[in-house]
């Protein structure tokens, strides 16, 4: 099922962890609707801006898949609101900054990016039509724990 010109449902629900562990990662129609909104308002505009494929490392996660990968118990991935992404040839900081400056979104998180290492980490972005707060954070590891800093910090 195509969600847009450049995105399919399959790529947004694909999960190596689900396959490896034999977990069901089939989305409900409500989740599919949320994924469609995420693609329409965030992922497709990124694809059109950069003219390059958007690599999705994690999209929808069922509750079981989310628990298996250690995701937050309130993760937007479980509702189809979020994806972890990268664009080849674009630093993850630049990608997160472009999203922050040009799109409406719920949350963008620059996750585990290291300045000077362009493809370190990834960008988490979520889109919930009922909660477009344009909240930007940076996730780092400190003493083995994930810490979230306000704003995009490179």
Buried (B, 14 or more C-beta within 10 A) or exposed (E): EEBBEBBEBEBBBBBEBBEEEEBEBEBEEEBBEBBBBBBBBBBBBBBEBBEEEBBBEBBBBBEBBBBBBEBEEEBBBBBBBBBBBBBEEBBBBBBBBBBBEEBEBBBBBBBBBEEEEBBBBBBBBBBBEEEBEEBBBBBBEEEEEEEEBEEBBB
